[in-house]
Amino acid sequence: MKISNQVIEKTKATFEFLLNEEDLKDFKIKALNKFKHSVKIPGFRPNKAPIDLIEKHLDQNTLQNEVINEAFSYHYPIVVNDLKLRVASDPKITINKFVPFSQVEFKVEVEIIGQIKLKDYKNIKIDIKLEKVTDKELKDSIAEILKRGIKYNEVNRASKLSDQLNIDFKGTDPKNKEVIPEATSTNFNIVIGSKTFIPGFEEKLVGLKKDQTKSFIITFPEDYHVDDFKSKKVNFEVKVNAVKEAQEPKLDLSFIESYGPFKTIEEFKKELKTQLQKEKDNIKTRQYEEQLLLKLSEKIDVNLPDSVIESEYQIMKDEDRQKVVARGQTWQEYLKSINDTEESYDTKLKDFAKLRIKSGLAIGEIAKKEDIEISEEELNQYIEDLKKHYQDLKTIEEINDPKNRNSFKAQLLSTKTLNKVKDIIKNN
């Protein structure tokens, strides 16, 4: 193999490589062995005819194309490695010369990530301090736990604030009297004062008893998350099926039994405070790592092709869109909720995509500089630990799939490198 005419620019590389008969020989044999199962030759059972006879009965264009494709697929990564290129796109291939099974010359154009220059990363300063759980936070957490333990018992009286009502309601258009299916439900539980329903609706239920009915008009807010209901007037007809009074549990030994084998209330509070502290620490750790990744992206000089940024941007936007759908919002509703426009969102996301790419490249360069590697033992342990978080066989099979090992290895290398940088910064 001979490489020639290489032109390496900031984000694009052009080069040629020539393969001779010796380079192509094995690929011709491989191609013939591949096709011998499908070629039918009189007098021979399938897969039993000699190779030279198979070649005579095989369409030569088919054979030549297979040899060219296989030869390129094998040699292209070798050329890229020899030229020390970080390819960022599929190659554009031109065949300059082809003498069947004797010589083929490829011309390749491919986008690349430019030369990387890593600046000093050992003196990064990040000002994030861990915070202790306060008495108020502990008290609020206990109140929330007790709130989750509330039980509702049916009572025979008029409803009041904090009661839970089971209702049937039907929404109709005040003008044409047509029923609105999206504003209609049966056996619906609602707590008066929870502010979880349409503004103004819950207050209309105060004073109602079981089997009573009431009609009223509610105007939906102009910023309501469903476009068809923004500023819309709806006439509701409500029937009360049950009135239930809230019974909040007491913080005693019988209540905390469901949270663990605690012998005293103080023991429960101590464990709760420990868990709250872990949550606070985890939040601060994530904030620290986010800032560290941002700082690392600033410690690298590199030219990135637009296609790389566009690809990362599309991945991130797809992730955002999936989250929006899961929340039951439209894309335009989401943009309005974050007070942004499509154009502004795209601009900011592309900037963030560039930072994410650069921080990833920085981690890769630091891993090389600090001689950080992942052993097979570490990778196997990582995969075993990952499987412990899942129960379904399909996910476990995907984790065990050998084709995913490189992805897991990259994740583990990133984590290990990030931890190394943290230690370096801490000790400086």
Stockholm file with secondary structure:
# STOCKHOLM 1.0

chainA/1-428         MKISNQVIEKTKATFEFLLNEEDLKDFKIKALNKFKHSVKIPGFRPNKAPIDLIEKHLDQNTLQNEVINEAFSYHYPIVVNDLKLRVASDPKITINKFVPFSQVEFKVEVEIIGQIKLKDYKNIKIDIKLEKVTDKELKDSIAEILKRGIKYNEVNRASKLSDQLNIDFKGTDPKNKEVIPEATSTNFNIVIGSKTFIPGFEEKLVGLKKDQTKSFIITFPEDYHVDDFKSKKVNFEVKVNAVKEAQEPKLDLSFIESYGPFKTIEEFKKELKTQLQKEKDNIKTRQYEEQLLLKLSEKIDVNLPDSVIESEYQIMKDEDRQKVVARGQTWQEYLKSINDTEESYDTKLKDFAKLRIKSGLAIGEIAKKEDIEISEEELNQYIEDLKKHYQDLKTIEEINDPKNRNSFKAQLLSTKTLNKVKDIIKNN
#=GR chainA/1-428 SS CEEEEEEECSSEEEEEEEEEHHHHHHHHHHHHHHHTTTCCCTTSCTTCSCHHHHHHHSCHHHHHHHHHHHHHHHHHHHHHHHTTCEECSCCEEEEEEEETTTEEEEEEEEEEECCCEECCCTTCCCCCCCCCCCHHHHHHHHHHHHHHTCEEEECSSCCCTTCEEEEEEEEECTTTCCBCGGGCEEEEEEETTSCCSSTTTGGGGTTCCTTCEEEEEEECCTTCSSGGGTTCEEEEEEEEEEEEEEECCCSSHHHHGGGCCCSSHHHHHHHHHHHHHHHHHHHHHHHHHHHHHHHHHTTEECCCCHHHHHHHHHHHHHHHHHHHHHTTCCHHHHHHHTTCCHHHHHHHHHHHHHHHHHHHHHHHHHHHHTTCCCCHHHHHHHHHHHHTTCCCHHHHHHHHCGGGHHHHHHHHHHHHHHHHHHHHHHHC
#=GC SS_cons         CEEEEEEECSSEEEEEEEEEHHHHHHHHHHHHHHHTTTCCCTTSCTTCSCHHHHHHHSCHHHHHHHHHHHHHHHHHHHHHHHTTCEECSCCEEEEEEEETTTEEEEEEEEEEECCCEECCCTTCCCCCCCCCCCHHHHHHHHHHHHHHTCEEEECSSCCCTTCEEEEEEEEECTTTCCBCGGGCEEEEEEETTSCCSSTTTGGGGTTCCTTCEEEEEEECCTTCSSGGGTTCEEEEEEEEEEEEEEECCCSSHHHHGGGCCCSSHHHHHHHHHHHHHHHHHHHHHHHHHHHHHHHHHTTEECCCCHHHHHHHHHHHHHHHHHHHHHTTCCHHHHHHHTTCCHHHHHHHHHHHHHHHHHHHHHHHHHHHHTTCCCCHHHHHHHHHHHHTTCCCHHHHHHHHCGGGHHHHHHHHHHHHHHHHHHHHHHHC
//
